Amino acid sequence: MNPSAPLRTGPRTLAALAAGRLAGAASRVSRRGGGTAVAGLVAQRIDPHLAQRLAAQLGRGCAVVTGTNGKTTTARMLAAIAAEAGVPALANPSGSNLMRGVASALLAATGALGRVRDGPDRLGIFEIDEATLPEAAGALRPRVIIFTNLFRDQLDRYGEVDTVARLWQRTVAELDANTTLVLNADDPAVASLAEAGRARVLTFGIDDVRVADESAPGGEHASDYRFCLACGEELAYAAAFFGHIGHWRCQSCGRARPEPDVRATCVELVGEGPTRLKIATPQGELAFALPLAGLYNVENALAAAAGALALGLPSSATEPALAAFRAAFGRQERFQLDGRSVMVLLGKNPTGMNQVLRTIAAAHAPESGGLHLLLFLNDGIADGRDISWIWDADYELIAGRTASAVISGTRAEELALRLKYAGFAIEPELVRDAQPALDAALARTPVGQMLYIVPTYTAMLEIRELLARRGQRPHFWEEA
Amino acid sequence: MHLRIAHLYPRVMNVYGDRGNILCLTHRCRARSIDVEVTELGTGDRFDPAAHELIFIGGAQDREQRRIAEDLRSVKGEAVREAIESGVVALAVCGGYQLFGRFYRESSGAQLDGLGIFDLWTEHPGQNEPRLIGNIVAEVPPAPEEGWPGGTLAGFENHGGRTYLGEGAKPLARVRSGFGNNGKDGWEGARHRNAFGSYIHGSLLPKNPSFADHLIALALRRTHGDDVRLAPIDDRIENAAHDAALRLTGSRR
C-alpha cells in the first residue's frame, strides 16, 4: 500500500485494464475458475495500485467485511440492503476475497478509459480475507469495516489464530476516526478491537439468552478465545452461544462484552428456517423472518444491519431486504433435483462446521426417517491442507439421526474414520469423485426428501458446477 | 481390564484436533471390552501419579502454552515426572511435547522451562522464519521386546519451534517425508521410558492404529501383567485413512 500513489488513471492503468479484461475473458472461455480473480491478478501485476485508483472513484465509499465465518453472507446481506435503499453497489463475487478479486470486480465495472461506470453514485461492498485486511484497508480506505468473528481456520496458512488477531490489531491502530468499525460484541477477540485505535465503533450482538447453549462453554471443543486478551485470565460466560461467542466477562480485569448498539432481542430458531427475529437498533426496532437457519446467520444479519446503520443507509431498507434474502453461494442454498430437495451448507472450519451440524440436527424430524447426507472433505490449498480440524467438530450431533451418508473428496477416508468414532450407526459409502458421489447420494435420498450436502470450500465449487450443469442457478461468476 | 487416562489441559491444549487421540484410545479399548476412564485435569488440578496408566497432552498456541507452563511445572510437574519414571505411559503432542522437554526458548531469548522428561530443548527462530507445516510420515523402529513391530506414523505437523535432542534423548522415529523435530537432523519425536513425544497431529492415533494399540498395551501391562495382548479389531477404515495419509507424501507402508 502506498497512500501517496496517484489516484489518476495513466497509460499504465489503461494497459492494466486492457490486459486484465483479456485474461478474464480467456479464463471464462476456458471455464477455469470462472475468471473471477484472474483478470484482477493480471491487471494488478501491471498496475499494483489499480484497485486503489478505481475504488477512489466510488462516490459513496467502501465497506469491507472480514472475519473467519460469515463474510460472504454478511456482505451479500449488506448489498441487498443497499439495493433496497436504491443505492447501487459494487461487490466482489463470493470467495474472491483477495485484492485480485477486488480488482477484478472493479475492473469489470470500468470502461476502456478507466472510468468506473456510475462511479460517483456507487458504494463498494467487499468481503476481504482475514489476512488481506491490512492491504485492503490501505487500498480501499473503507468508511466501514465489519468484523464478523475470529476462529481457528486454515492454520496451515496462518500458523495460529493469534497471528490474525495481531494483524487486525495493527491494521485498526492505523485507522482514523473517518472509519467506523462494526464489531461483534459477543466475540471477545473482535470486541477488543475497539480499544486498538481511534476509529469509531458500532457493536452488534445477541441479547436473547434463550438461544444460548446449555452445555457451553466447554460443550464445544472448538473454542478459541477462552482467555482474556488483555490479562490472560479465563473468561466467564453468563451465556454462551457457540465456540467462544457469548456474554463474556473477564473476572480478573473486568473487561466484558460491551452493550451492543444493534442487538437481537428475540430469536426464534425453527428447524430449516425461517428464523424469526427482533432487532433493536438506535433507530428503532426491526422485526422480520430471516429465511435462513442457525444462530450463525442471526449473527450475520446483525452484522449486516449494523453495517447498514454505520453506512447511513435508511433503516427502512434493512427489514424488507433481510426478509427477502436469498442464500449466498453454498450457504444454505436450496435446489430441486430429481424430485429431491437439496441444501448446500459450506463447512470449512470446526466452529462453522458445528453450526452447520447443529442446524442439520435441528432440522431433523424423526417422523420422516433419518437424515440423508453427502459430506465432502478436500485438502486443497483453499480448503487448508491440514484436515485435523474435523476431529474438533462435533459430528456426534448427527450420528444417531442419519439414515444415509455418502462421503467424498480427497480425504474421504479420514472423514469416514471421524464418522466411525462419532458413533455413526450406518457405514457411509465412500465415492471419491463429486459427480458419482452426488448421484449416489441422490439415489439414497427418497423422492420428496431433503439431501444435505456439506462440502469444504473447493468441493463446494465442484458441487456448484455440477448443479449448474443440471440447470440450477447461474454460474457464480455471473452473479453480482 | 481397566485403563485410566489423564487428559492434561483439554480446554487449552486442543488446537489441532488432538481430541481425536482420546476418542481413539477410548474407542479401541471399548471395542475390546476394556473399561476406560478419562479424567480431565485443568489448571490448578493436582495429578495423582498412582491414579492413571496413561497421560495425554496436546498442543496449543504460544500464548496458551505460556499460560499452562507454570501450572504444569509447579502444580503437576513432580507427580507427572514420578509417574513417568515408574513406567506410566504418556503421549505428548506438539506443544505438550515441547513442554515435556527441558525448555522452550523464544527468539527474544525469553525462556519457558519445561518438565525435562525428555532431554531435549526447543528454539523458536522468530516470526521471519517459516513455520514447519505440512504432511509428515515417519518410521518407528521395531520394539520386539515390547511385542511391537514398529511401522509408519502419518499425520500433519505445524510448529514454529525447532526441537533438538540432547545426549540422553532417544528419538521416536526417523522422518521419511516432512520436517519432524527441526527439519534438519531427520528425527521426529522422542521417547523416554514409556513416554512418547511427537509433533504429529491430525489426529495422530486414529489413523495410526498400530501405534495406538502399542500405547494401550504398554499401559495395561502396568496393572494387568506383561502378557497382555490386544485382540485384533476391525481396522479397515483406520487402515484406509492411514494409507491415504501415506499417499499424500508418496510414501508406502
Interface residues (C-beta under 8 A of the other chain):
Chain A: R152 L155 D156 G159 E160 V161 D162 G218 H221 S223 D224 R226 F227 G232 E234 D379 R385 D386 I387 S388 W389 I390 W391 D392 R411 A412 E413 E414 A416 L417 R418 K420 Y421
Chain B: R11 V12 N14 V15 Y16 G17 D18 R19 G20 L23 C24 H27 T43 Q61 D62 R63 E64 R67 R131 I133 G134 N135 G155 F156 N158 G160 H201 G202 S203 P206 K207 I237 E238 A240 A241 D243 A244 A245 L248
